[in-house]
Amino acid sequence: MKITDIFKQKDKTFSFEIFPPKTPEGDIKLIHETLKELSLLKPDFVSCTYGAAGGNKDKTLALVEHIQKAYDIPSMAHLSCITHTKDEICEIVKKIKTKGIQNILALRGDPPRDNPDMIPGIDNYKHSSELISFLRKEYNDEFCLGVAGFPEKHPLSPTKEFDIKYLKHKVDCGADFIITQLFFDNELYYDYVKSVKAAGITKRVIPGILPITSYDGLIKFCSTCGASVPDKVHEIFAPIRDDNEKLIQTGIEFAVNQCKELLSNGAPGIHFYTLNKVYPIKNIVEKLRKFC
Ligand SMILES: Cc1cc2nc3c(=O)[nH]c(=O)nc-3n(C[C@H](O)[C@H](O)[C@H](O)COP(=O)(O)OP(=O)(O)OC[C@H]3O[C@@H](n4cnc5c(N)ncnc54)[C@H](O)[C@@H]3O)c2cc1C
């Protein structure tokens, strides 16, 4: 099922992002425990990353196919383009289609860690908009296409206005909806949605939410993806950084409050960055049921 078909039935969706593990043990845990438990929460859709933060690319399609077949949950493959040639993208998309995957999060992706200054060549798509144009040209409406949005602007963008201009371009090229980078201050999301609307974009902007499960991990994660950590997050979580149980409970409470406020102020659902963890997500989703 296409995610846009779910939008026709529901004002608000809740969805999960998972990532392909790096080890065989991680694969077993994800397939035999994590996905089973996450599926019991009946998400509207699940997405799987593709090479994010230097991670795995080879398992994304198999995992997405597995989620669809084993749990009958609509799923979305992330696909990033700058590290592939256009011919490689062509082959990957053929595989996506053969596997019956109908949803793609079309991304530029980041340069490889060992070549951070990589400049995409003539054989690569340089931006997600070029990938989207290719998909629409070759496949028309066969795929539902999501894109990434950045409430605090993409780290490479000179200004927020520049970013919104290219977000509009992505939508004009054929994107169906937007999932945001994580943020902890809801005002960033509200301001972003205002700018998105002012630019004439009418597609859903689904907030991406990361439940905090580690203070040090959070600082590291945010420094790589360019999301800011507000003072209130430091104040709440730094003093309990070594008390794992307390930190996780506080992280759940923080995420529940953040999501409740977003949903009651019109957000069209929540996309959870699960980091392949069940416990916090289960607790958060159960507390939010009546809002979604
Ligand atoms: C929800 C979400 C999921 C993600 N999943 C993954 C994943 O699975 N794998 C992964 O590797 N990364 C992932 N990322 C990270 C993402 O790939 C990086 O942030 C990457 O640097 C930008 O990708 P993009 O698709 O936004 O790029 P683009 O849309 O190409 O934008 C990148 C920059 O270029 C500018 N720009 C866009 N189009 C043009 C244009 N035509 N001309 C000039 N400038 C332009 C934009 O304003 C922005 O500054 C994800 C990010 C988000 C928010």
The ligand as an SDF file (V2000), in Angstrom:
LIG
                    3D

 53 58  0  0  0  0  0  0  0  0999 V2000
   13.8820   11.6340    7.6780 C   0  0  0  0  0  0  0  0  0  0  0  0
   15.3160   11.4860    7.2380 C   0  0  0  0  0  0  0  0  0  0  0  0
   15.7710   10.2230    6.8460 C   0  0  0  0  0  0  0  0  0  0  0  0
   17.0800   10.0680    6.4030 C   0  0  0  0  0  0  0  0  0  0  0  0
   17.5110    8.8120    6.0330 N   0  0  0  0  0  0  0  0  0  0  0  0
   18.7670    8.6550    5.5490 C   0  0  0  0  0  0  0  0  0  0  0  0
   19.2040    7.3760    5.0500 C   0  0  0  0  0  0  0  0  0  0  0  0
   18.4780    6.3790    5.1180 O   0  0  0  0  0  0  0  0  0  0  0  0
   20.4460    7.2990    4.5210 N   0  0  0  0  0  0  0  0  0  0  0  0
   21.2850    8.3850    4.4440 C   0  0  0  0  0  0  0  0  0  0  0  0
   22.4090    8.2530    3.9410 O   0  0  0  0  0  0  0  0  0  0  0  0
   20.9010    9.6120    4.9180 N   0  0  0  0  0  0  0  0  0  0  0  0
   19.6690    9.7550    5.4480 C   0  0  0  0  0  0  0  0  0  0  0  0
   19.2590   10.9990    5.8890 N   0  0  0  0  0  0  0  0  0  0  0  0
   20.2220   12.1000    5.8680 C   0  0  0  0  0  0  0  0  0  0  0  0
   20.2570   12.8410    4.5120 C   0  0  0  0  0  0  0  0  0  0  0  0
   20.5940   11.9740    3.4610 O   0  0  0  0  0  0  0  0  0  0  0  0
   21.3160   13.9130    4.6270 C   0  0  0  0  0  0  0  0  0  0  0  0
   20.8800   14.9100    5.5310 O   0  0  0  0  0  0  0  0  0  0  0  0
   21.7860   14.5390    3.3400 C   0  0  0  0  0  0  0  0  0  0  0  0
   22.9070   15.4020    3.6290 O   0  0  0  0  0  0  0  0  0  0  0  0
   20.7490   15.3930    2.6440 C   0  0  0  0  0  0  0  0  0  0  0  0
   19.8360   14.6280    2.0340 O   0  0  0  0  0  0  0  0  0  0  0  0
   18.5820   15.3190    1.2900 P   0  0  0  0  0  0  0  0  0  0  0  0
   17.8350   14.2290    0.6640 O   0  0  0  0  0  0  0  0  0  0  0  0
   17.8960   16.2580    2.1820 O   0  0  0  0  0  0  0  0  0  0  0  0
   19.3920   16.1420    0.1820 O   0  0  0  0  0  0  0  0  0  0  0  0
   18.9210   17.2600   -0.8340 P   0  0  0  0  0  0  0  0  0  0  0  0
   17.4550   17.3380   -0.9250 O   0  0  0  0  0  0  0  0  0  0  0  0
   19.6680   17.0210   -2.0920 O   0  0  0  0  0  0  0  0  0  0  0  0
   19.4340   18.5780   -0.1180 O   0  0  0  0  0  0  0  0  0  0  0  0
   20.8010   18.6780    0.3200 C   0  0  0  0  0  0  0  0  0  0  0  0
   21.2260   20.1590    0.3180 C   0  0  0  0  0  0  0  0  0  0  0  0
   21.2400   20.6670   -1.0180 O   0  0  0  0  0  0  0  0  0  0  0  0
   20.2800   21.7140   -1.1840 C   0  0  0  0  0  0  0  0  0  0  0  0
   19.6310   21.4380   -2.4510 N   0  0  0  0  0  0  0  0  0  0  0  0
   18.6200   20.5610   -2.7000 C   0  0  0  0  0  0  0  0  0  0  0  0
   18.3160   20.5330   -4.0100 N   0  0  0  0  0  0  0  0  0  0  0  0
   19.1750   21.4070   -4.5950 C   0  0  0  0  0  0  0  0  0  0  0  0
   19.3970   21.7940   -5.9370 C   0  0  0  0  0  0  0  0  0  0  0  0
   18.6600   21.2790   -6.9350 N   0  0  0  0  0  0  0  0  0  0  0  0
   20.3720   22.6990   -6.1980 N   0  0  0  0  0  0  0  0  0  0  0  0
   21.1290   23.2260   -5.2020 C   0  0  0  0  0  0  0  0  0  0  0  0
   20.9600   22.8730   -3.8970 N   0  0  0  0  0  0  0  0  0  0  0  0
   20.0050   21.9880   -3.6050 C   0  0  0  0  0  0  0  0  0  0  0  0
   19.3410   21.6150    0.0020 C   0  0  0  0  0  0  0  0  0  0  0  0
   18.7930   22.8820    0.3280 O   0  0  0  0  0  0  0  0  0  0  0  0
   20.2780   21.0940    1.0700 C   0  0  0  0  0  0  0  0  0  0  0  0
   21.0700   22.1280    1.5860 O   0  0  0  0  0  0  0  0  0  0  0  0
   17.9720   11.1840    6.3620 C   0  0  0  0  0  0  0  0  0  0  0  0
   17.5170   12.4530    6.7720 C   0  0  0  0  0  0  0  0  0  0  0  0
   16.1850   12.6100    7.2040 C   0  0  0  0  0  0  0  0  0  0  0  0
   15.7090   13.9560    7.6540 C   0  0  0  0  0  0  0  0  0  0  0  0
  1  2  1  0
  2  3  1  0
  2 52  2  0
  3  4  2  0
  4  5  1  0
  4 50  1  0
  5  6  2  0
  6  7  1  0
  6 13  1  0
  7  8  2  0
  7  9  1  0
  9 10  1  0
 10 11  2  0
 10 12  1  0
 12 13  2  0
 13 14  1  0
 14 15  1  0
 14 50  1  0
 15 16  1  0
 16 17  1  0
 16 18  1  0
 18 19  1  0
 18 20  1  0
 20 21  1  0
 20 22  1  0
 22 23  1  0
 23 24  1  0
 24 25  2  0
 24 26  1  0
 24 27  1  0
 27 28  1  0
 28 29  2  0
 28 30  1  0
 28 31  1  0
 31 32  1  0
 32 33  1  0
 33 34  1  0
 33 48  1  0
 34 35  1  0
 35 36  1  0
 35 46  1  0
 36 37  1  0
 36 45  1  0
 37 38  2  0
 38 39  1  0
 39 40  1  0
 39 45  2  0
 40 41  1  0
 40 42  2  0
 42 43  1  0
 43 44  2  0
 44 45  1  0
 46 47  1  0
 46 48  1  0
 48 49  1  0
 50 51  2  0
 51 52  1  0
 52 53  1  0
M  END
$$$$
